[in-house]
Structures are given as structure tokens and as C-alpha cells.
Amino acid sequence: MHVKDILIEAYSRIQEEVHAVVEGLEPDALNTRPSPDSNSVTWLVWHLTRVQDDHVADAFGLDQVWLAQDWQKRFNLDLPREDTGYGHSAARVAKVRVDSGDLLTGYYDAVHEQTLGALRGLTAKDLERVVDENWDPPVTLGVRLVSVLSDDLQHVGQAAYLRGLLQDADA
């Protein structure tokens, strides 16, 4: 198995988990925050998708799906156009709301397709390319892809946990 195939498999697991978390949740549940300082399922899924979109696009010299496919307009959030959710205050988290889970999964699926397209063309040598010199040591493409993968899996796990809490509260 090639490294690109492992990465494709790993990123496809994120897509499966995003759909499992969002499917069947009504907007009230998606947007619920257990406390004023907590994240919602909506925010967690939106944020993990924005990070993947931003970081993969930057690493491969692509346009962000958020902007190029008008997802920013479809979400119609009262946030800066290129906001990814990094460092959001509770007030900003509260601004990330949806009327349907289809919006979240639709955006994730579009980002996933762009990510897979980029990954399919990878060679082992590509993974050594430096994509960010703002760190010491500089970040290679391989490290960036694993970093996004790790971040996304953590956030989708948090969303799954929150979904379980919300379902238990309704039981």
C-alpha cells in the first residue's frame, strides 16, 4: 500500500464520521451548546472542515472550496470570509449555526473531494516538500497532512461525544 493510499483511507474515515455525527440531528440539536463556553456539533464540524479546506488548499496551491464554490455565502455567517474558527471566542462560536445538517455534510463532501483529488497525485517525494517555513523545523507536506488529519479526528470525536450527550438528554 502506498502512502497516498493510506492518507486517502484516513481522510475517508473522517468523512464517514462526519456523516455519522450529523445524520438525523435536527437543527436545534446541531446548534446546541451544553454551556455558554462549549462548542456545538455545528461549530465542530464546520471548524474541522474549514481547517481541512484552508490547510489542504494552501499546501497544494488550490483555491479554498469555501470561497471558490460559494459555501461562505451559503452558510451566511457573520464572520470574516476566510475565518476557520481558530481561536474563536464563545461569542464567535455562537455565530456558527445551520438550518440543516445537509449544509454541513455538503460542504464537508466538497472539501473531501478536493482533498482526495490532491492526495491521488501524491508521490513519496512530495511529502518532503516544505509548505510552511513559519515553524522550526519548517513544516513539510507530510507533516501538514498528518496534522490536519489529527485535528479533524479529534474534532469529529468531540462532535460524536456531544451527539451522545444530546441524545442521552432526550431519552
C-alpha positions as CSV (number, residue, x, y, z in Angstrom):
1,M,0.0,0.0,0.0
2,H,1.4,3.4,-0.9
3,V,1.5,6.3,1.5
4,K,-1.1,8.2,-0.6
5,D,-3.5,5.3,-0.3
6,I,-3.1,5.3,3.5
7,L,-3.8,9.0,3.6
8,I,-6.9,8.6,1.3
9,E,-8.2,5.9,3.6
10,A,-7.6,8.0,6.7
11,Y,-9.3,11.1,5.2
12,S,-12.2,8.9,4.1
13,R,-12.7,7.8,7.7
14,I,-13.2,11.5,8.6
15,Q,-15.9,11.8,6.0
16,E,-17.7,8.7,7.4
17,E,-17.5,10.0,10.9
18,V,-18.8,13.5,9.9
19,H,-21.8,11.9,8.2
20,A,-22.4,9.6,11.2
21,V,-22.3,12.6,13.6
22,V,-24.6,14.9,11.6
23,E,-27.1,12.4,10.2
24,G,-30.6,12.6,11.7
25,L,-29.8,15.6,14.0
26,E,-32.4,18.4,13.9
27,P,-31.1,22.0,13.7
28,D,-31.8,22.5,17.4
29,A,-29.5,19.6,18.3
30,L,-26.8,20.5,15.8
31,N,-26.7,24.1,17.2
32,T,-27.0,23.2,20.9
33,R,-24.1,24.2,23.2
34,P,-24.1,22.4,26.5
35,S,-22.8,25.5,28.2
36,P,-22.1,29.1,27.1
37,D,-18.4,28.3,26.6
38,S,-18.9,25.0,24.8
39,N,-18.9,24.2,21.1
40,S,-21.8,22.8,19.2
41,V,-21.8,19.9,16.7
42,T,-22.3,22.5,14.0
43,W,-19.3,24.5,15.1
44,L,-17.1,21.4,15.5
45,V,-17.9,20.1,12.0
46,W,-17.7,23.5,10.4
47,H,-14.4,24.2,12.0
48,L,-12.8,20.8,11.1
49,T,-14.0,21.3,7.6
50,R,-12.7,24.9,7.4
51,V,-9.3,23.8,8.7
52,Q,-9.0,20.9,6.2
53,D,-10.2,23.2,3.4
54,D,-7.7,26.0,4.3
55,H,-4.7,23.9,5.0
56,V,-5.0,21.4,2.1
57,A,-5.7,24.2,-0.4
58,D,-2.7,26.2,0.9
59,A,-0.4,23.1,0.8
60,F,-1.4,22.2,-2.8
61,G,-1.8,25.7,-4.2
62,L,-5.6,25.3,-4.7
63,D,-8.5,27.7,-4.1
64,Q,-10.4,27.1,-0.9
65,V,-13.7,25.3,-1.6
66,W,-15.3,27.7,1.0
67,L,-14.7,30.6,-1.3
68,A,-14.5,29.1,-4.8
69,Q,-17.8,27.2,-4.5
70,D,-19.6,29.9,-2.6
71,W,-20.0,27.9,0.6
72,Q,-19.2,31.1,2.5
73,K,-22.3,32.6,1.0
74,R,-24.5,29.5,1.6
75,F,-23.6,29.5,5.3
76,N,-24.1,33.2,5.6
77,L,-22.2,33.6,8.8
78,D,-21.5,36.9,10.4
79,L,-17.7,36.2,10.3
80,P,-14.8,37.3,8.2
81,R,-14.7,35.5,4.8
82,E,-11.6,33.4,5.5
83,D,-12.4,32.6,9.1
84,T,-11.6,29.0,10.1
85,G,-12.7,29.1,13.7
86,Y,-9.2,29.1,15.1
87,G,-9.2,31.0,18.4
88,H,-12.9,31.6,18.4
89,S,-14.4,33.3,21.4
90,A,-17.7,31.9,22.8
91,A,-19.4,34.8,21.0
92,R,-18.0,33.8,17.7
93,V,-18.8,30.1,18.3
94,A,-22.4,31.2,18.8
95,K,-22.5,32.7,15.3
96,V,-21.9,29.4,13.6
97,R,-25.3,27.9,13.2
98,V,-27.1,26.0,10.4
99,D,-30.7,25.3,9.5
100,S,-29.8,21.8,8.2
101,G,-27.2,19.2,8.6
102,D,-27.1,18.9,4.8
103,L,-25.3,22.2,4.7
104,L,-22.5,20.8,6.9
105,T,-22.2,17.5,5.1
106,G,-22.4,19.1,1.7
107,Y,-19.5,21.4,2.5
108,Y,-17.5,18.6,4.0
109,D,-18.1,16.4,1.0
110,A,-16.9,19.1,-1.4
111,V,-13.8,19.7,0.7
112,H,-13.3,15.9,0.9
113,E,-13.4,15.6,-2.9
114,Q,-10.8,18.3,-3.3
115,T,-8.6,16.7,-0.7
116,L,-8.8,13.3,-2.4
117,G,-8.0,14.9,-5.7
118,A,-4.9,16.4,-4.3
119,L,-3.9,13.2,-2.5
120,R,-4.3,11.0,-5.6
121,G,-1.5,12.7,-7.3
122,L,1.0,12.4,-4.4
123,T,4.4,10.8,-4.6
124,A,6.6,10.0,-1.6
125,K,8.9,12.8,-2.6
126,D,6.1,15.3,-2.5
127,L,5.6,14.6,1.2
128,E,9.1,16.1,1.9
129,R,8.2,19.5,0.3
130,V,8.2,22.3,2.8
131,V,4.8,24.0,2.9
132,D,5.3,26.4,5.9
133,E,8.5,28.0,7.0
134,N,6.9,29.8,10.0
135,W,7.8,26.9,12.3
136,D,11.1,25.4,13.5
137,P,11.6,23.0,12.0
138,P,9.7,24.0,8.8
139,V,6.5,22.0,8.1
140,T,6.6,19.5,5.3
141,L,3.6,18.5,3.3
142,G,3.6,15.1,5.1
143,V,3.6,16.7,8.5
144,R,0.8,19.2,7.5
145,L,-1.4,16.4,6.2
146,V,-1.0,14.3,9.4
147,S,-1.6,17.5,11.5
148,V,-4.9,18.2,9.7
149,L,-5.9,14.5,9.9
150,S,-5.2,14.5,13.7
151,D,-7.1,17.8,14.3
152,D,-10.1,16.6,12.2
153,L,-10.3,13.3,14.0
154,Q,-10.2,15.0,17.4
155,H,-13.0,17.4,16.5
156,V,-15.2,14.8,14.9
157,G,-14.7,12.7,18.0
158,Q,-15.7,15.6,20.2
159,A,-18.8,16.1,18.0
160,A,-19.7,12.4,18.4
161,Y,-19.4,12.7,22.1
162,L,-21.6,15.8,22.1
163,R,-24.2,14.0,19.9
164,G,-24.3,11.2,22.5
165,L,-24.8,13.7,25.4
166,L,-27.6,15.3,23.5
167,Q,-29.3,12.0,22.7
168,D,-29.0,10.9,26.3
169,A,-30.6,14.2,27.5
170,D,-33.5,13.5,25.1
171,A,-34.0,9.9,26.3
